[in-house]
Amino acid sequence: MRGTRGGIQKFIYQISEYVNMKVGTDQKTATTAVPNTKKGQANGAGRKRGTTKGERFMKIDNLRRRVPVRACVTLCLAVELATPAAATNGYIANGYGGGSKGMAGAGVAVPTGVLGLAQNPAMGNKIGNSAGFCLTTFAPDRGFTVDGAGGLQTGTQKSKNDIFFIPCGGANFRLSDRAALGLFMFGNGGMNTEYDTNVFVPGYGPAGTAPLGVNLEQAFFSANLSYQVNDKLAVGFSPIYALQRFSATGFENFTGFSADPANMTNNGDDWSSGFGFNLGVLYEPNAQWSFGAAYRSRMQMEEFDKYSGLFAEQGGFDVPAVATIGAAYRPPNTPRLTLTAGAQRIFYGDIKALANSSTSLAAPFGADDGPGFGWKDVDVLRVAAIYQANPRLTLRGGLSYATEFTDGENALLNIVAPATPQWHASVGASYKLDDHWGITASYTHAFENSVRGTNPALAPTQPVKIRMRQDELAIGMTYRW
């Protein structure tokens, strides 16, 4: 895609080299030369000195500290795209990293590790020198049911592809007592459906092929700068490079309603890249309270040229802006307990490819006002708790609720994007293995939900019900120095 893949490989290499250099610099004192005290040998100028036993041990210790951080970041960044989505609100992930996922996506007002910088860039000084890698196993169960008489095939269908593996990771470095730099990547979200039977055949024409479905993947690569203004206030800024991939199959019977029939369906993968930013603030007025807020801008993305006849605005598919606020409270009589809550808005309604209604064919697919999926802004509310069971073990739990992403009249086209879950429940834990290494795990269940309705333009006599539920297990390793 327009040289994007080569560019991202260069970007990955440069970040890997920076991590190698930075960690080596941080550990420079560990390899300070040790005088050679071997009998009969002076350590004078011009004299070649051998390596002492003490120096060898310090170099080995330096290597042990250096390798895990670089390996962690390189392994994560080497994955050019995350596989489709994780536990989601719409198609955007409900939290990033095991710490946040263990609280149903909460984390704008409490530190949750390196990936927590994706939620609030102001957390870098709270996180300190650390690196992390996580792998999420995501299991969505989605499908639809068609009733009534008309051109749609009736019955119930279930999408294929039930298991996805999603990597994330990065590192954070203290630059001074006030500043920290983070480098990380994560899967922002996505969507995948694949139905063996094309519900639009033969009633809408014989041209439609199987499978019917879509595949959307989004990965974000970010450099994060945090600055501690004073003892109570921290701010953060993250420029973001976004990369996405999309494909669609089985929409041949709609090419007659497209402004660009040749670029509507079955054109393989198309790639798109773009940029945006994330701003964050953390305010801690006292030992009990902390308040966080973050705003991630709309990602201005290149058009999907191969699907300019499907998405409104000639293949436009920007990533919506996200705004989050939250607070955390630590009861003075129970210092091991932290309670946190937050609210978030995802601005899907600003993205025409998603927000335009499919209940009218007044404009063709691909036009500025062409049919979309009828998505609305989604508001998410979260409550969570953290309990420090002992110096090594931390427990987490959380609950989140999201408003409905679309209405029943738009259910038909959303058979390929049934983002119906509204309630998420999560539990998680972190365990310190030693002074440097730790492990974090979380489990999230997105309760099944459905949307049902009749599309007055495309299938006025046939109700369509879309549904989805999700399970997610995230496991990660952390390294601190």
Secondary structure, 3 states (H helix, E strand, C coil): CCCHHHHHHHHHHHHHHHHHHHHHHHCHHHHCCCCCCCCCCCCCCCCCCCCCHHHHHHHHHHHHHHHHHHHHHHHHHCCCCCCCCCCEECCEECCCHHHHHCCCCCCCCCCCCHHHHHCCHHHHHHHCCEEEEEEEEEEEEEEEEECCCCCCCCEEEECCCCCEEEEEEEEEEECCCCEEEEEEEEEEEEEEEEECCCCCCCCCCCCCCCCEEEEEEEEEEEEEEEEECCCCEEEEEEEEEEEEEEEEECCHHHHHHECCHHHCCCCCCEEEEEEEEEEEEEECCCCCEEEEEEEECCEEECCCHHHCCCCHHHHCCCECCEEEEEEEECCCCCCCEEEEEEEEEECHHHCHHHHCCCCCCCCCECCCCCCCCCCCCEEEEEEEEEEECCCCEEEEEEEEEECCCCCHHHCCHHHHCCCCCCEEEEEEEEEECCCCEEEEEEEEEEEEEEEEEEECCCEEEEEEEEEEEEEEEEEEEEEEC
